[in-house]
Amino acid sequence: MKILYVTDLHGDKNKYSKTLDIAIKKNIGVIVNGGDMLPKLGERHLEQPSFINGFLRDYFSELEKHGITYLAMLGNDDLLSVDGLFDTVCGEFGNIHNIAGKKVRIGEYEFIGMNYILDHPFGCKDRVVTETHYIPQRQLSPVAGISNEYGYDRIYNWLEYSRTELPLMCDILKDLPEPENPRQTVYVMHMPPAGLRLGQLLYQDLDIGSVDIYDFLKEKQPLLSLHGHIHESPDTEKGKWINQILDTACIQTGQTELNDNNMVYAELDLQGREYSRKVINVK
């Protein structure tokens, strides 16, 4: 099975269109989107529902016309408050699957999604969890918020809240569906694992990947894990786009920023165990 993997599109319509064009041209029947799918620069509570109801619904219809299966999940920049709408629109199409916290079988392979991340410096804290020994990054905003339908539930002492109220990543991972055969399983996790330079920051020498995800993948030993979240990581001096945890290949393609001329994606041949990262022009 050949799949196209892309992540962190943040509502960039040119990148969505180019992804479909590539899949059609190369006869790739499965596209996996690793999260952060929706616009984030404007008023998210207005733009994100509109994007789902309008552009994504039409996009999913085009995928259906071409017989392409689409496995996708929202990410930390996509509001929790639109989860229900996203799930509803995905459910309108037989070829579209919201894989967040779910297992989907395509042919002989199973795909399992997980879209929680460790704490980050930004004010929107949707899908944020913690780990036993996690040290929070320095916050850029004095007030944090978790989205509701109309705005944000504000948290004024975020560091205390994060120590006492956040779920643990290890517990989120334990609740995922069990694969029938790990060696025929692909995990799609927006957060990268620690220690592999897949979460390497540009502005400081720090890999912010998850220790719990690393331990989970080391134990489960799936065929493949797919990640995103840190756009610049593969293009930093120490960063990588692919690494190994024993027999598991871990891939983090990274992504260019919104409305950039280029886009990053990966072509993955699951049977042949051949994986390639591509950077192409979208305009």
C-alpha positions as CSV (number, residue, x, y, z in Angstrom):
1,M,0.0,0.0,0.0
2,K,1.2,3.5,-0.9
3,I,0.1,6.5,1.1
4,L,0.7,10.2,1.0
5,Y,1.3,11.8,4.4
6,V,1.0,15.5,5.0
7,T,0.5,17.5,8.2
8,D,0.2,21.1,9.6
9,L,-1.6,22.6,6.6
10,H,-3.4,25.2,8.8
11,G,-6.1,25.9,6.3
12,D,-3.7,26.5,3.3
13,K,-6.0,25.8,0.4
14,N,-3.1,25.6,-2.1
15,K,-1.5,22.9,-0.1
16,Y,-4.7,20.9,0.2
17,S,-5.3,21.2,-3.6
18,K,-1.7,20.2,-4.4
19,T,-2.0,17.2,-2.1
20,L,-5.0,15.9,-4.1
21,D,-3.2,16.6,-7.4
22,I,-0.2,14.6,-6.3
23,A,-2.4,11.7,-5.2
24,I,-4.3,11.6,-8.5
25,K,-1.1,12.0,-10.6
26,K,0.8,9.2,-8.7
27,N,-2.3,7.0,-8.3
28,I,-2.0,7.0,-4.5
29,G,-5.2,5.8,-2.9
30,V,-4.7,6.9,0.7
31,I,-3.9,10.3,2.1
32,V,-3.1,10.8,5.8
33,N,-3.4,14.2,7.4
34,G,-1.6,14.5,10.7
35,G,-3.4,17.4,12.3
36,D,-3.6,21.2,12.5
37,M,-5.9,21.2,9.6
38,L,-7.8,24.5,10.0
39,P,-7.0,28.3,9.7
40,K,-5.5,29.8,12.9
41,L,-4.5,33.4,12.2
42,G,-7.9,35.1,12.3
43,E,-10.9,34.7,14.5
44,R,-10.8,30.9,14.9
45,H,-14.3,30.6,16.3
46,L,-15.7,32.0,13.0
47,E,-13.1,30.8,10.5
48,Q,-12.7,27.2,11.6
49,P,-16.4,26.2,11.4
50,S,-16.7,28.0,8.1
51,F,-13.7,26.2,6.7
52,I,-15.1,22.8,7.8
53,N,-18.6,23.5,6.4
54,G,-17.3,25.0,3.2
55,F,-13.9,24.1,1.9
56,L,-13.4,20.8,3.7
57,R,-16.8,19.4,2.8
58,D,-16.2,20.3,-0.9
59,Y,-12.6,18.9,-0.7
60,F,-13.9,15.6,0.8
61,S,-16.4,15.4,-2.0
62,E,-13.5,15.7,-4.6
63,L,-11.6,13.0,-2.8
64,E,-14.7,10.8,-2.9
65,K,-15.1,11.4,-6.7
66,H,-11.5,10.1,-7.2
67,G,-11.8,7.1,-4.9
68,I,-9.2,8.4,-2.4
69,T,-9.4,7.4,1.2
70,Y,-8.6,10.2,3.6
71,L,-7.5,9.6,7.2
72,A,-7.4,12.8,9.2
73,M,-7.6,14.4,12.7
74,L,-7.6,17.9,14.2
75,G,-4.6,19.2,16.0
76,N,-3.8,21.6,18.9
77,D,-4.4,24.7,16.8
78,D,-7.8,23.4,15.8
79,L,-10.4,24.3,18.4
80,L,-11.9,21.6,20.6
81,S,-15.2,23.3,20.1
82,V,-15.3,22.2,16.4
83,D,-14.7,18.5,17.1
84,G,-18.3,17.6,16.8
85,L,-18.8,19.5,13.5
86,F,-15.6,18.0,12.1
87,D,-16.7,14.5,13.0
88,T,-20.2,15.1,11.5
89,V,-18.8,16.3,8.2
90,C,-16.4,13.4,8.0
91,G,-19.3,11.1,8.6
92,E,-21.1,12.3,5.5
93,F,-18.5,10.5,3.3
94,G,-17.7,6.8,3.3
95,N,-14.1,7.5,2.3
96,I,-13.3,10.1,5.0
97,H,-12.3,8.9,8.5
98,N,-11.7,11.0,11.6
99,I,-9.0,8.9,13.3
100,A,-8.5,10.8,16.6
101,G,-8.6,8.2,19.3
102,K,-9.9,5.6,16.8
103,K,-8.6,2.7,14.7
104,V,-9.4,2.4,11.0
105,R,-8.5,-0.6,8.8
106,I,-7.5,0.0,5.2
107,G,-6.6,-3.2,3.5
108,E,-4.2,-5.2,5.6
109,Y,-3.1,-2.2,7.7
110,E,-4.6,-0.5,10.7
111,F,-4.2,3.2,11.4
112,I,-4.6,4.6,14.9
113,G,-4.8,8.4,15.7
114,M,-3.8,10.5,18.7
115,N,-3.9,14.3,18.6
116,Y,-2.9,15.4,22.1
117,I,0.4,17.3,22.7
118,L,2.5,18.4,25.6
119,D,2.3,21.9,27.0
120,H,3.6,24.7,24.8
121,P,4.1,28.5,25.3
122,F,0.9,29.6,23.4
123,G,-2.3,30.8,25.0
124,C,-4.7,28.3,23.5
125,K,-4.4,25.1,25.5
126,D,-6.7,22.8,23.5
127,R,-5.5,19.1,23.5
128,V,-2.7,19.9,26.0
129,V,-1.6,17.2,28.4
130,T,1.5,16.6,30.6
131,E,3.9,14.0,31.7
132,T,5.3,13.0,35.1
133,H,8.6,14.7,34.7
134,Y,7.6,17.3,32.2
135,I,8.9,20.9,32.8
136,P,6.6,23.5,31.1
137,Q,8.1,25.9,28.7
138,R,8.2,29.6,29.5
139,Q,4.8,31.0,28.7
140,L,4.3,33.8,26.2
141,S,0.9,34.9,27.6
142,P,-0.1,35.5,31.2
143,V,-3.5,34.0,30.6
144,A,-4.3,30.6,29.1
145,G,-7.5,29.3,27.7
146,I,-9.4,26.2,26.6
147,S,-11.9,26.8,23.9
148,N,-15.7,26.6,24.3
149,E,-18.3,27.3,21.7
150,Y,-18.1,31.0,21.8
151,G,-14.6,31.8,23.3
152,Y,-12.2,30.5,25.9
153,D,-12.5,29.3,29.4
154,R,-9.7,31.4,30.9
155,I,-7.1,30.0,33.3
156,Y,-5.1,32.7,35.1
157,N,-2.6,30.4,36.9
158,W,-1.7,28.1,34.2
159,L,1.4,26.6,35.7
160,E,-0.5,25.5,38.8
161,Y,-3.4,24.2,36.6
162,S,-1.0,22.3,34.4
163,R,0.6,20.6,37.5
164,T,-2.7,19.5,39.0
165,E,-5.4,19.3,36.4
166,L,-4.0,18.1,33.1
167,P,-4.3,14.4,32.1
168,L,-1.0,12.4,31.6
169,M,0.1,11.5,28.1
170,C,0.7,7.9,29.2
171,D,-3.0,7.6,30.2
172,I,-4.1,9.0,26.9
173,L,-2.0,6.4,25.1
174,K,-3.3,3.6,27.3
175,D,-6.8,4.4,26.1
176,L,-6.0,4.1,22.4
177,P,-7.5,1.1,20.6
178,E,-5.3,-2.0,20.6
179,P,-3.9,-3.0,17.2
180,E,-4.5,-6.6,16.0
181,N,-0.9,-6.8,14.6
182,P,1.5,-4.1,15.5
183,R,3.7,-4.8,12.5
184,Q,0.8,-4.0,10.3
185,T,-0.1,-0.8,12.2
186,V,0.6,2.9,11.6
187,Y,0.2,5.3,14.5
188,V,-0.6,8.9,13.6
189,M,0.4,11.1,16.5
190,H,0.6,14.9,16.2
191,M,3.2,15.1,18.9
192,P,6.6,13.5,18.1
193,P,8.5,11.2,20.4
194,A,11.4,12.4,22.5
195,G,15.0,11.7,21.9
196,L,14.9,11.3,18.1
197,R,15.3,15.0,17.0
198,L,11.8,14.9,15.5
199,G,10.7,17.8,17.8
200,Q,13.8,20.0,17.4
201,L,13.1,23.7,17.9
202,L,14.7,26.3,15.7
203,Y,14.9,29.1,18.3
204,Q,16.6,27.1,21.0
205,D,18.6,23.8,21.1
206,L,15.8,21.7,22.5
207,D,13.9,18.6,21.4
208,I,10.4,18.9,22.9
209,G,9.2,15.4,21.9
210,S,7.2,13.2,24.3
211,V,9.0,10.7,26.6
212,D,5.7,8.8,27.0
213,I,5.2,8.5,23.3
214,Y,8.7,7.2,22.9
215,D,8.2,4.6,25.6
216,F,4.8,3.7,24.1
217,L,6.2,3.1,20.6
218,K,9.2,1.2,22.0
219,E,6.8,-1.2,23.7
220,K,4.2,-1.5,20.9
221,Q,6.7,-1.6,18.0
222,P,4.3,-0.7,15.2
223,L,5.5,-0.7,11.6
224,L,5.4,3.1,11.4
225,S,4.6,6.2,13.4
226,L,3.7,9.6,11.7
227,H,4.1,12.9,13.5
228,G,4.1,16.7,13.0
229,H,3.5,19.8,15.2
230,I,7.0,21.3,15.1
231,H,7.1,22.7,11.5
232,E,10.8,23.5,11.4
233,S,12.2,20.5,13.0
234,P,13.5,18.5,10.0
235,D,15.2,21.6,8.6
236,T,17.1,22.6,11.7
237,E,20.8,21.8,12.1
238,K,20.2,18.9,14.5
239,G,16.7,17.9,13.4
240,K,15.6,14.9,11.5
241,W,12.6,13.9,9.4
242,I,13.0,10.1,10.0
243,N,14.4,8.0,12.8
244,Q,14.0,4.6,14.5
245,I,12.8,3.2,17.8
246,L,14.1,-0.4,17.4
247,D,12.1,-1.7,14.4
248,T,9.7,1.2,14.3
249,A,10.3,3.9,11.7
250,C,9.2,7.3,13.0
251,I,8.5,10.1,10.5
252,Q,8.0,13.8,11.0
253,T,8.0,15.6,7.7
254,G,7.7,19.1,9.1
255,Q,5.9,21.8,7.0
256,T,6.4,25.2,5.5
257,E,4.5,28.2,7.0
258,L,1.1,29.3,5.8
259,N,0.9,30.5,2.2
260,D,4.5,29.6,1.5
261,N,5.4,28.7,-2.1
262,N,6.5,25.3,-1.1
263,M,4.9,22.3,0.7
264,V,6.4,19.3,2.4
265,Y,4.9,15.8,2.3
266,A,6.0,12.2,2.3
267,E,5.4,9.2,0.0
268,L,5.2,6.0,2.0
269,D,5.3,2.5,0.5
270,L,4.2,0.3,3.4
271,Q,4.9,-3.1,1.7
272,G,8.3,-2.1,0.4
273,R,9.2,-0.1,3.6
274,E,10.3,2.7,1.4
275,Y,9.8,6.3,2.7
276,S,10.7,9.6,1.0
277,R,10.2,13.2,2.0
278,K,9.3,15.7,-0.7
279,V,9.5,19.5,-0.9
280,I,7.5,20.9,-3.9
281,N,6.1,24.1,-5.2
282,V,2.4,24.7,-4.8
283,K,1.9,27.9,-6.8
